[in-house]
């Protein structure tokens, strides 16, 4: 049929039992024509002419093909005359560097769903298709048709979203502990909060639209579309519940990050007030000996002028005023 693509993986199952693995792209027509055969074909970085030829032979909508290779498509599900088109993203939290906040790695997969085949297109290797393939086998639902492939793919991606959200929640808890640690510099906290907010914004763009994707797939089935079997409706309902939980957890993380940011600002204001109180207290203390020495330093006669008693008088006044103010400020917790 076709030849020449960066990476091509394939599987064929008959009644849930694997009958072919990694067959060449040219044999796709043969397996699609076989009765009771379920086919999966995975293309990584396909050449435009290869994808165009495949789309022409299988009747893919040109708009769906364009969406499959466009760099910044949002997660979506759209119905076309003879196939269902999906675009979804995987997520993984990268290990933190130098004690900072981990970054978010996002992978993309687009899928064309036919009556007995799932064609996936990926721009790179970030989506773990080995994990997806293992999910299909472990679920034991391959005898239910292409709906099992769609469910396994979406379920694997949503589970990855949960792992990322949980890891980001742990990062946020560590950041909350640092807020009240006097040894941590404010600049460090600000950098970590900014990095976490940036990763969370990107995560929300991936997780929140998944509600629409799963809802659309379920709606296509309820509308009588024959691409997906209705035998897995319960599984898709459970998947939708997972998607809702992931979206709600993501929204709560957003609120928590905002709370950490506002708390950090409040703590900075509180620390500034403490510093200002200390400065004002020390300024008042220093003003006492300054006033006394300034007064006794004038070239005017005063009690004890030119005598030792005058010196003792000035020293006593400075000590009384300084110590008295120090005790007062300590009592009111200014020092």
Secondary structure, 3 states (H helix, E strand, C coil): CCCCCCEEEEEEEECCEEEEECCCHHHHHHHHHCCCEEEEEEEECCCHHHHHHHHHHHCCCHHHHHHHHCCCCCCEEEEECCEEEEEEEEEEECCCCCCCCCCEEEEEEEEEECCCEEEEEECCCCCCHHHHHHHHHHHCCHHHCHHHHHHHHHHHHHHHHHHHHHHHHHHHHHHHHHHCCCCCCHHHHHHHHHHHHHHHHHHHHHHCCHHHHHHHHHHHHHCCCCCCCHHHHHHHHHHHHHHHHHHHHHHHHHHHHHHHHHHHHHHHHHHHHHHHHHHHHHHHHHHHHHHHHHHHCCCCCCCCCCCHHHHHHHHHHHHHHHHHHHHHHHHCCCC
